[in-house]
């Protein structure tokens, strides 16, 4: 797989989590609270990249419970080998503006490649 590109999202920002499968995987399925290994790219709703595992040259593994709500609810059901786009309004990301995180108050867009489930 290669690093995805995310075009700026058109239209109004959503108020609910948006889940869009780009590629449906055929491997094991991620489950709520499980551990996942992923590559990901994160951009603001306007298309400005703020983080990407691709830039570090290695995937990352973590338990879903420790992540933002959009990932906790948006990754389960994905299958290994899949690529999914998540659009996470503030309540599914880092909360309202002034919440203490540099991305608080922003709608964030992620493209996630599911490499493994544990």
N, C-alpha and C positions, 0 to 999 in steps of 0.2 A: 504494500500500500504506500501511497505517497501522501504528503501533506495536502490536505484539502484547501480550497480557496472558498471564502465566504463573501458573497457580494453583499453590499448594503441592503438591508431589508426595506422594502417599499411599503408605504401605507402606514396606518397608525400602529403604535405599539400595542401588542395584545395585553389583556388584563389577566389571562389565564395561561398556564403552561401549554406550549405548543410542541408536539412531538411529531417528527417527520422522518420516516425511514428513507434513507438515500439508497442503501443496499441492505437487503435482508440477509442475515447470516444463516448458516445451516448447522452451526455447532451447538454446544450446550447453551442453555438459557440462563441469563442473569436473574437472580431471585432477590426479593427485598431483603436488605440487611446482609447480603452475601459479599464476598470479596471479589473484586474485578481487577483485571489488568487492561489498561486502555492507553491509546494515544488520543490526544484531544487538541483542539484549537478553540480558543475563546476570543470573541470579538464583541465590541459594544454593538448596540442596535444600529448605529451609524456605520459600522464596518471597521472600526479601529481595533487592531489586534492588541490584546492585553496579556495573553499567556498562551503558550503552546508547548506541549511535551516534545513536539517535533524539533523545536529549536534547541532542546537539550540533548537530542540524539538518543533518547531512551524513553521507553514507555514507563508508566507509573502504575503501581498496584496499591489498592486501599479498600477498606470496608465501606460499603455504601452508607452506613449509618452516620459516618463522620463528615458527610458532604452536604452541600447546599440542598435544599428541598427539591429543586428542579432535577438534580441528579438522582436523589433518592427515589423520586417518583417517575423519572423519565428513562432510567436505564433498565430497571426490571422488565423482563419480557423480551429484551434484546437478545439475539443469539450471536455466539462467537463467529467472527467473520463479517459481522454487520457494521454498517456506518449509519449513525443517526444524528439528526439535527435537533437540538433543543433550543427553544426560545423561552428564556426564563425572565418574566417580569420581576421587579424588585422583591416581591413577597416570596418568590421561588428562588431568589439569588441571595443577595446580601442585605435585604431589608430596605426600609425607607431611607431617603436622604438624611444624613446626619447620624447614621447608625454606627459610625466609627470605622467602617471599612472603606478603602478608597473607591470601591465600586458600589457602595450603598446608593440606593435611589436609581440605579441604572437597570435597564432591560439588557440582558446579556444573551448572546447567541453562541452555542457550542456545537462543534461537529465532533462526535465521539466515535472512535473505532474500537470495538470490543475485541480484544485479543485472547482473553482467557477468563474463565470463572473458576473460583476455588471454593 
